[in-house]
Amino acid sequence: MSDLRLPPTDHTSRPWRIHEITGDFRLEDLWALPTPGGPDDLHHLVRQMADGEDGPDGGNPVGRFLFAVRWKLGALLGWDKPDSGVGGRVATLRDRLPDDLRAGPRGPDLSSAPFTSVFQTDDEWAAECANKTMHGVMHIGWVSDGNGGYRGQLAVLVKPNGRLGSLYMLGIKPFRYLGVYPALMRSIGREWRENTARRTAH
């Protein structure tokens, strides 16, 4: 799975529009997604991410358990109250969009995770979430694979909420790499292959 992790420059060196609204966020994670396709296939990946069956835990029992623990802690400690999210504790990043992005497609919200879409273009999609610990952005870029094809690239950007947020991000880091991301990458790749096969058959 380590071969899917990318150096930060693979995100920061690209002229993504997301850079225009996330100057106060930091790049937390960057992954190459196992989603080979053509130059115009981002919308298929966006729809998969928004409507995917497995959700953020990748359909893996370990990931499912870790997320269950996280939601339970959030409920006990009040991390996920409505007033701590987007439109409450933090303003939506849509308020920062330049006019052309604001007038363009917003993209779909996620059905299985508390992410709301910010904007979508031909090669980018961004969705945000927030709670008492952080304000986070999931950015999906569609990039050349260097061999004539294209694939998705997942960047996770975060803005921790003070000391609590910094400690929280540090505390969950091992669980993300050991339990969440491996299952999520497998799930995304499997679902992409299945969806591609269905599209080809039709």
SEVOKOL-873378 format. One record per residue: x, y, z of N, C-alpha, C in turn; residue in one letter. Coordinates in Angstrom, 3 decimals, padded with zeros to 6 digits, always signed. Atoms other than C-alpha are relative to their C-alpha. Layout:
n.east, n.north, n.up, ca.east, ca.north, ca.up, c.east, c.north, c.up, resn
X, Y, Z, X, Y, Z, X, Y, Z, A
...
This chain:
n.east, n.north, n.up, ca.east, ca.north, ca.up, c.east, c.north, c.up, resn
+000.827, -001.216, +000.000, +000.000, +000.000, +000.000, +000.857, +001.260, +000.000, M
-000.875, -001.170, -000.055, +002.985, +002.300, +000.535, +000.309, +000.546, -001.386, S
-000.302, -000.482, +001.347, +003.455, +002.477, -003.241, -001.068, +000.963, -000.507, D
+001.043, -000.940, +000.381, +000.209, +004.481, -003.416, +000.170, +001.356, +000.683, L
-000.253, -001.285, -000.659, +001.468, +007.190, -001.048, +000.881, +000.853, -000.899, R
-000.710, -000.921, +000.881, +002.744, +010.250, -002.872, +000.702, +001.081, +000.806, L
-000.660, -001.121, -000.675, +005.191, +013.010, -001.934, -000.871, +001.254, -000.081, P
+000.838, -001.205, -000.011, +003.575, +016.348, -001.014, +000.075, +000.834, -001.265, P
-000.157, -000.835, +001.201, +004.962, +018.030, -004.136, -000.911, -000.434, -001.137, T
+000.928, +000.439, +001.043, +002.663, +015.890, -006.287, -001.346, +000.722, +000.110, D
+001.191, -000.837, -000.161, -000.125, +018.051, -004.886, +000.352, +001.483, -000.084, H
-000.307, -001.432, -000.109, +001.556, +021.365, -004.102, +000.539, +000.595, -001.289, T
-000.588, -000.532, +001.237, +003.299, +021.680, -007.491, -001.004, +000.123, -001.132, S
+001.000, -000.061, +001.064, +000.120, +021.305, -009.524, -000.838, +001.270, +000.133, R
+000.765, -001.250, -000.043, -001.937, +024.369, -010.452, -001.471, -000.231, +000.349, P
+001.371, +000.274, -000.401, -005.024, +023.129, -008.618, -000.705, +001.267, +000.447, W
+000.791, -001.139, -000.455, -007.806, +025.612, -008.002, -000.206, -000.034, +001.520, R
+000.196, +000.115, -001.450, -008.104, +024.284, -004.437, +001.009, +000.843, +000.763, I
-001.017, -000.815, -000.675, -004.896, +026.172, -003.591, -000.507, +001.419, +000.280, H
+000.484, -001.379, -000.129, -006.819, +029.443, -004.000, -000.821, +000.220, +001.262, E
+000.887, -000.176, -001.150, -009.029, +028.761, -000.980, +000.466, -000.744, +001.258, I
-000.459, +000.785, -001.157, -006.940, +026.595, +001.370, +001.399, +000.401, +000.459, T
-001.321, -000.447, -000.420, -003.895, +028.717, +002.136, +000.280, -000.195, +001.472, G
-000.171, +000.191, -001.438, -004.486, +028.259, +005.873, -000.217, -001.453, +000.420, D
+000.087, +001.431, -000.274, -004.863, +024.462, +005.605, +001.360, -000.644, -000.267, F
-001.235, +000.740, +000.265, -002.052, +021.920, +005.660, -000.341, -001.318, -000.691, R
+000.166, +001.277, +000.685, -001.642, +018.860, +003.450, +000.341, -001.112, +000.974, L
-000.192, +001.071, -000.969, -002.094, +015.848, +005.733, +000.391, -001.310, -000.667, E
-000.256, +001.275, +000.674, -002.123, +012.907, +003.312, -000.173, +000.183, -001.506, D
+000.115, -000.043, +001.458, -001.706, +012.289, -000.418, +000.177, -001.412, -000.550, L
+000.006, +001.363, +000.498, -002.519, +009.069, -002.245, -000.330, -000.033, -001.491, W
+000.406, +000.336, +001.355, -002.603, +007.794, -005.807, -001.129, -001.011, +000.104, A
+001.144, +000.902, -000.072, -005.953, +006.098, -006.347, +000.067, -001.044, -001.114, L
-000.027, +001.077, +001.015, -006.195, +002.727, -008.163, -001.220, +000.067, -000.905, P
+001.184, -000.269, +000.821, -008.673, +004.149, -010.665, +000.413, +000.374, -001.420, T
-000.457, -000.335, +001.357, -007.203, +003.941, -014.191, -001.172, +000.339, -000.911, P
+001.073, -000.409, +000.907, -009.264, +005.728, -016.821, +000.497, +000.927, -001.075, G
-000.312, -000.933, +001.068, -009.407, +008.238, -019.614, -000.023, +001.432, +000.486, G
-000.149, -001.402, -000.411, -009.014, +012.021, -019.602, -001.279, +000.640, +000.528, P
+001.267, -000.628, -000.389, -012.712, +012.733, -019.005, -000.781, -000.805, +001.031, D
+000.690, +000.932, -000.885, -013.496, +010.162, -016.311, -000.137, +000.463, +001.444, D
+000.099, -000.433, -001.394, -013.331, +012.275, -013.159, -001.433, -000.110, +000.518, L
+001.383, -000.006, -000.492, -017.122, +012.515, -012.967, -000.453, -001.386, +000.446, H
+000.321, +001.352, -000.449, -017.329, +008.728, -012.663, +000.542, -000.239, +001.408, H
-000.597, +000.179, -001.328, -014.977, +008.780, -009.676, -000.739, +000.842, +001.042, L
+000.744, -000.857, -000.928, -016.842, +011.678, -008.071, -001.309, -000.676, +000.410, V
+001.262, +000.673, -000.316, -020.122, +009.796, -008.321, +000.231, -001.225, +000.870, R
-000.319, +001.167, -000.832, -018.501, +006.670, -006.898, +000.295, +000.413, +001.431, Q
-000.355, -000.450, -001.344, -017.055, +008.581, -003.952, -001.229, +000.509, +000.747, M
+001.187, -000.563, -000.641, -020.373, +010.300, -003.284, -001.017, -001.068, +000.369, A
+001.050, +001.008, -000.196, -022.580, +007.214, -003.576, +000.533, -001.367, +000.375, D
-000.619, +001.301, -000.231, -020.124, +004.422, -002.770, -000.618, -000.778, +001.143, G
+000.646, +000.876, -000.969, -021.401, +001.456, -000.813, +000.787, -000.143, +001.299, E
-000.799, +000.357, -001.165, -018.499, +000.983, +001.586, +000.223, +001.138, +000.980, D
-000.180, -001.115, -000.912, -018.243, +004.488, +003.040, +001.459, +000.251, +000.342, G
-001.375, -000.396, -000.303, -015.143, +006.028, +004.646, +000.839, -001.092, +000.648, P
-000.771, +001.075, -000.617, -014.177, +002.787, +006.418, +000.452, -001.047, -001.006, D
-000.418, +000.933, +001.029, -013.689, +000.979, +003.104, -000.666, -001.349, +000.087, G
+000.674, +001.279, -000.148, -016.092, -001.776, +004.147, +000.804, -001.026, +000.765, G
-000.886, +000.895, -000.734, -013.368, -003.252, +006.352, -000.404, -000.032, +001.472, N
+000.411, +000.081, -001.410, -014.231, -004.557, +009.858, +000.857, +000.842, +000.936, P
-000.871, -000.804, -000.860, -011.178, -002.881, +011.403, -000.314, +001.475, -000.167, V
+000.345, -001.391, +000.248, -011.959, +000.420, +009.726, -001.355, +000.358, +000.573, G
+001.345, -000.238, -000.532, -015.621, +000.088, +010.695, +000.034, +000.165, +001.518, R
-000.135, -000.095, -001.456, -014.641, -000.494, +014.332, +000.631, +001.329, +000.406, F
-000.671, -001.253, -000.335, -012.284, +002.498, +014.370, -000.936, +001.188, -000.165, L
+000.943, -001.097, +000.188, -014.950, +004.778, +012.945, -001.098, -000.028, +001.058, F
+001.016, +000.096, -001.043, -017.496, +003.452, +015.437, +000.518, +000.579, +001.316, A
-000.608, -000.559, -001.204, -015.114, +004.286, +018.275, +000.083, +001.520, -000.097, V
-000.107, -001.460, +000.192, -014.521, +007.739, +016.800, -001.352, +000.684, +000.191, R
+001.303, -000.639, -000.133, -018.233, +008.518, +016.533, -000.493, -000.048, +001.440, W
+000.404, +000.095, -001.403, -018.822, +007.284, +020.088, +000.734, +001.043, +000.843, K
-000.761, -001.023, -000.726, -016.035, +009.488, +021.431, -000.525, +001.394, -000.330, L
+000.526, -001.295, +000.410, -017.371, +012.399, +019.420, -001.306, +000.329, +000.695, G
+001.278, -000.217, -000.680, -020.810, +011.927, +020.943, +000.213, +000.295, +001.484, A
-000.251, -000.190, -001.427, -019.435, +011.682, +024.481, +000.628, +001.357, +000.300, L
-000.761, -001.230, -000.242, -017.158, +014.710, +024.136, -000.592, +001.218, -000.723, L
+000.651, -001.118, +000.669, -019.466, +016.841, +022.003, +000.755, +000.547, -001.195, G
-000.801, -000.471, +001.130, -017.089, +017.017, +019.047, -000.838, +000.266, -001.250, W
+000.726, -000.009, +001.262, -019.762, +016.586, +016.383, -001.352, +000.692, +000.076, D
+001.258, -000.730, -000.092, -022.549, +018.884, +017.507, -000.197, +000.868, -001.245, K
+000.264, -000.768, +001.229, -024.255, +020.730, +014.624, +000.675, +001.368, -000.030, P
-000.588, -001.335, +000.007, -022.918, +024.100, +015.737, +001.527, -000.015, -000.059, D
-001.456, +000.087, +000.111, -019.333, +022.791, +015.554, +000.453, -000.281, -001.423, S
-000.339, +000.375, +001.362, -019.490, +021.983, +011.847, +000.028, +001.168, -000.965, G
+000.028, -001.008, +001.055, -019.541, +023.833, +008.538, -001.307, +000.783, +000.095, V
+001.162, -000.853, -000.184, -021.889, +026.777, +008.798, -000.266, +000.316, +001.451, G
+000.101, -000.273, -001.426, -021.478, +026.745, +012.574, +001.307, +000.573, +000.507, G
-001.308, -000.452, -000.483, -017.976, +026.868, +014.037, +000.837, +000.617, -001.105, R
-000.779, -000.524, +001.141, -016.474, +027.466, +010.589, -000.931, +000.326, -001.158, V
+000.750, -000.346, +001.212, -017.759, +029.121, +007.434, +000.363, -000.985, -001.105, A
-000.291, +000.869, +001.129, -018.033, +027.005, +004.315, +001.055, +000.610, -000.908, T
-001.016, -000.471, +000.944, -015.148, +027.231, +001.887, -000.614, +000.544, -001.285, L
+000.655, -000.589, +001.175, -017.684, +028.095, -000.804, -000.005, +001.526, +000.098, R
-000.051, -001.455, -000.169, -017.578, +031.603, +000.676, +001.301, +000.585, -000.538, D
-001.299, -000.472, +000.489, -013.961, +031.833, -000.507, +000.162, -000.169, -001.506, R
-000.173, +000.326, +001.423, -014.546, +030.668, -004.082, +000.025, +001.247, -000.871, L
+000.085, -001.060, +001.008, -013.723, +032.999, -006.965, -001.291, -000.170, -000.792, P
+001.309, -000.024, +000.651, -016.714, +033.902, -009.111, -000.208, -001.150, -000.971, D
+000.206, +001.038, +001.014, -016.085, +031.350, -011.861, -000.276, -001.362, +000.632, D
+000.260, +001.271, -000.670, -015.942, +028.406, -009.449, -001.347, +000.010, +000.713, L
+001.287, -000.092, -000.687, -018.930, +029.656, -007.488, -001.155, -000.189, -000.992, R
+001.043, +000.120, +001.005, -020.941, +029.817, -010.720, -000.018, -001.376, -000.662, A
-000.088, +001.321, +000.615, -019.818, +026.347, -011.799, -000.658, -001.071, +000.844, G
+000.611, +001.107, -000.742, -020.938, +022.917, -010.611, +000.553, -000.082, +001.422, P
-000.440, +000.185, -001.385, -020.826, +022.365, -006.849, +000.447, -001.431, +000.238, R
-000.307, +001.403, -000.208, -020.696, +018.591, -007.077, -000.905, -000.602, +001.066, G
+000.894, +000.681, -000.937, -022.502, +015.974, -004.960, +000.576, -000.070, +001.414, P
-000.406, +000.269, -001.378, -022.398, +015.608, -001.191, +000.180, -001.508, +000.166, D
-000.185, +001.421, -000.253, -021.279, +012.273, +000.263, -001.203, -000.547, +000.765, L
+001.162, +000.604, -000.656, -024.092, +009.945, +001.283, +000.375, -000.755, +001.267, S
-000.383, +000.853, -001.123, -022.068, +007.901, +003.796, +000.989, +000.654, +000.952, S
-000.934, -000.718, -000.872, -019.869, +010.547, +005.437, -000.418, +001.467, +000.033, A
+000.468, -001.389, -000.149, -020.410, +014.121, +006.699, +000.795, +001.019, -000.807, P
-000.698, -000.920, +000.889, -018.786, +015.815, +003.704, -001.003, +000.677, -000.918, F
+000.812, -000.753, +000.959, -020.478, +018.553, +001.682, +000.916, +000.542, -001.087, T
-000.816, -000.373, +001.143, -019.244, +019.457, -001.762, +000.251, +001.509, -000.038, S
-000.397, -001.407, +000.116, -017.404, +022.744, -002.385, -000.009, +000.445, -001.460, V
+000.021, -000.320, +001.434, -016.758, +022.754, -006.147, +000.454, -001.215, -000.785, F
-000.431, +001.050, +000.909, -016.190, +020.495, -009.130, +000.344, +000.614, -001.348, Q
-000.395, -000.402, +001.346, -014.323, +021.073, -012.396, +000.267, -001.263, -000.816, T
-000.313, +001.172, +000.824, -013.144, +018.794, -015.203, +001.057, -000.889, +000.633, D
-001.078, +000.819, -000.579, -010.134, +017.666, -013.163, +000.150, +000.154, +001.517, D
-000.053, -000.137, -001.457, -010.905, +018.597, -009.523, -001.386, -000.122, +000.615, E
+001.212, -000.005, -000.826, -013.508, +017.946, -006.879, +000.432, +000.143, +001.445, W
-000.338, -000.209, -001.399, -013.400, +019.163, -003.311, -001.267, -000.053, +000.846, A
+001.099, +000.061, -000.958, -015.666, +018.395, -000.346, +000.579, +000.262, +001.386, A
-000.496, -000.407, -001.318, -015.392, +019.641, +003.239, -000.840, -000.597, +001.122, E
+000.711, +000.354, -001.219, -016.327, +018.613, +006.759, +000.675, +000.738, +001.149, C
-000.575, -000.676, -001.165, -015.780, +020.163, +010.174, -000.664, -000.525, +001.261, A
+000.532, +000.288, -001.324, -016.236, +019.398, +013.851, +000.813, +000.815, +001.000, N
-000.684, -000.809, -001.006, -014.822, +020.672, +017.116, +001.507, -000.161, -000.050, K
-001.438, +000.246, +000.028, -011.374, +019.207, +016.356, +000.697, +000.591, -001.218, T
-000.686, -000.451, +001.220, -010.696, +020.347, +012.784, -001.015, +000.381, -001.070, M
+000.717, -000.265, +001.245, -011.906, +021.631, +009.414, +000.791, -000.731, -001.064, H
-000.726, +000.826, +000.940, -011.023, +019.144, +006.714, -000.545, +000.099, -001.415, G
+000.370, -000.007, +001.418, -011.063, +018.979, +002.911, +000.499, -001.285, -000.644, V
-000.383, +001.116, +000.858, -011.060, +015.919, +000.685, +000.058, +000.538, -001.427, M
-000.189, -000.503, +001.359, -009.633, +016.887, -002.699, +000.346, -001.157, -000.916, H
-000.271, +001.016, +001.007, -009.817, +014.535, -005.654, +000.436, +000.692, -001.277, I
-000.490, -000.509, +001.268, -007.674, +015.448, -008.637, +000.061, -001.123, -001.021, G
-000.079, +000.990, +001.088, -007.629, +013.682, -012.010, +001.256, +000.314, -000.783, W
-001.336, -000.295, +000.498, -004.059, +013.372, -013.276, +000.464, -001.051, -001.005, V
-000.635, +000.938, +000.915, -002.014, +011.777, -016.025, +000.843, -000.988, +000.797, S
-000.807, +001.004, -000.702, -000.403, +008.510, -014.937, +001.388, -000.154, -000.607, D
-001.317, +000.065, +000.627, +002.602, +009.096, -017.191, +000.132, -001.079, -001.060, G
-000.043, +001.093, +000.975, +001.728, +006.127, -019.406, -001.145, +000.092, -001.013, N
+001.078, -000.188, +000.956, -001.009, +007.616, -021.564, -001.391, -000.090, +000.595, G
+001.292, +000.099, -000.664, -003.785, +007.072, -019.042, -000.146, +001.045, +001.092, G
+000.289, -000.935, -001.085, -005.283, +008.936, -016.105, -000.461, -000.783, +001.223, Y
+000.450, +000.608, -001.250, -006.121, +008.202, -012.473, -000.346, +001.106, +000.981, R
+000.321, -000.938, -001.062, -007.446, +009.833, -009.359, +001.150, +000.178, +000.963, G
-000.997, -000.312, -001.023, -005.326, +011.453, -006.686, -000.730, +000.639, +001.172, Q
+000.713, -000.444, -001.186, -006.641, +011.943, -003.149, +000.906, +000.785, +000.931, L
-000.709, -000.822, -000.979, -005.383, +014.801, -000.985, -000.943, +000.294, +001.167, A
+000.748, -000.355, -001.199, -006.542, +015.356, +002.591, +000.652, +001.239, +000.603, V
-000.489, -001.265, -000.533, -006.162, +018.951, +003.813, -000.719, +000.267, +001.315, L
+000.631, -000.226, -001.303, -006.782, +019.918, +007.428, +000.424, +001.343, +000.595, V
-000.276, -001.176, -000.818, -006.973, +022.971, +009.636, -000.423, -000.360, +001.420, K
+000.351, +000.404, -001.362, -006.788, +021.752, +013.253, -000.547, +001.176, +000.803, P
+000.584, -001.012, -000.866, -008.824, +023.636, +015.832, +000.801, +000.084, +001.286, N
-000.813, -000.228, -001.190, -006.166, +024.761, +018.293, +000.744, -001.234, +000.471, G
-000.782, +001.095, -000.577, -004.307, +022.412, +020.621, -000.779, -001.316, -000.041, R
+000.830, +001.208, +000.065, -007.229, +019.965, +020.782, +000.083, -000.636, -001.372, L
-000.035, +000.525, +001.349, -007.246, +019.615, +017.025, +001.351, -000.594, -000.361, G
-001.345, +000.501, +000.299, -003.481, +019.165, +016.778, +000.244, -001.340, +000.685, S
-000.158, +001.262, -000.731, -003.502, +016.461, +019.455, -000.867, -001.097, -000.611, L
+000.903, +000.972, +000.619, -006.455, +014.765, +017.804, +000.602, -000.550, -001.285, Y
-000.575, +000.455, +001.265, -004.782, +014.643, +014.380, +001.218, -000.883, +000.245, M
-001.167, +000.817, -000.332, -001.587, +013.294, +015.960, -000.435, -001.359, +000.528, L
+000.445, +001.243, -000.611, -003.505, +010.683, +017.927, -000.594, -000.992, -000.981, G
+000.657, +000.921, +000.934, -005.448, +009.261, +014.976, +000.905, -000.403, -001.164, I
-000.864, +000.280, +001.157, -002.502, +009.174, +012.556, +000.327, -001.480, -000.155, K
-000.307, +001.429, +000.193, -001.446, +005.557, +013.286, -001.202, -000.802, -000.459, P
+001.194, +000.744, +000.373, -005.025, +004.353, +012.959, -000.377, +000.248, -001.466, F
+000.281, -000.286, +001.408, -005.446, +006.099, +009.610, +000.844, -000.873, -000.909, R
-000.899, +000.719, +000.883, -002.400, +004.394, +008.127, -000.113, -001.512, +000.150, Y
+000.068, +001.441, -000.226, -002.922, +000.971, +009.706, -001.379, -000.583, -000.297, L
+001.317, +000.575, +000.103, -006.684, +000.561, +009.602, -000.920, +000.607, -001.030, G
+000.969, -000.684, +000.840, -008.399, +003.148, +007.444, +000.448, +000.058, -001.462, V
-000.417, -000.201, +001.390, -006.384, +003.988, +004.338, +000.191, -001.297, -000.790, Y
-000.137, +001.234, +000.804, -005.408, +000.424, +003.307, -001.340, -000.565, -000.449, P
+001.320, +000.512, +000.363, -009.044, -000.689, +003.422, -000.686, +000.920, -001.001, A
+000.642, -000.957, +000.898, -010.215, +002.488, +001.704, +000.557, -000.113, -001.412, L
-000.597, +000.127, +001.329, -007.737, +002.108, -001.184, -000.485, -001.267, -000.695, M
+000.488, +001.248, +000.595, -008.778, -001.517, -001.723, -001.456, +000.144, -000.436, R
+001.419, -000.176, +000.302, -012.445, -000.571, -001.619, -000.198, +000.872, -001.238, S
+000.122, -000.895, +001.151, -012.042, +002.312, -004.082, +000.400, -000.726, -001.278, I
-000.457, +000.727, +001.182, -010.076, +000.129, -006.494, -000.981, -001.072, -000.436, G
+000.955, +001.060, +000.335, -012.534, -002.766, -006.296, -001.275, +000.583, -000.616, R
+001.232, -000.586, +000.512, -015.576, -000.557, -006.797, +000.218, +000.637, -001.377, E
-000.305, -000.598, +001.307, -013.879, +001.277, -009.685, +000.028, -001.070, -001.083, W
-000.067, +001.084, +000.993, -013.135, -002.002, -011.473, -001.396, -000.520, -000.328, R
+001.361, +000.493, +000.227, -016.717, -003.188, -011.002, -000.818, +001.000, -000.818, E
+000.755, -001.015, +000.739, -018.181, +000.113, -012.212, +000.482, +000.127, -001.434, N
-000.561, -000.080, +001.348, -015.817, +000.234, -015.192, -000.501, -001.153, -000.849, T
+000.470, +001.175, +000.730, -016.838, -003.281, -016.195, -001.461, +000.171, -000.410, A
+001.408, -000.219, +000.326, -020.523, -002.310, -016.035, -000.142, +001.046, -001.112, R
+000.090, -001.031, +001.049, -019.959, +000.846, -018.098, +000.425, -000.569, -001.346, R
-000.498, +000.591, +001.251, -017.981, -001.138, -020.692, -001.036, -000.936, -000.601, T
+001.007, +000.961, +000.485, -020.682, -003.802, -020.897, -001.194, +000.714, -000.631, A
+001.144, -000.734, +000.524, -023.317, -001.174, -021.550, +000.370, +000.825, -001.255, H
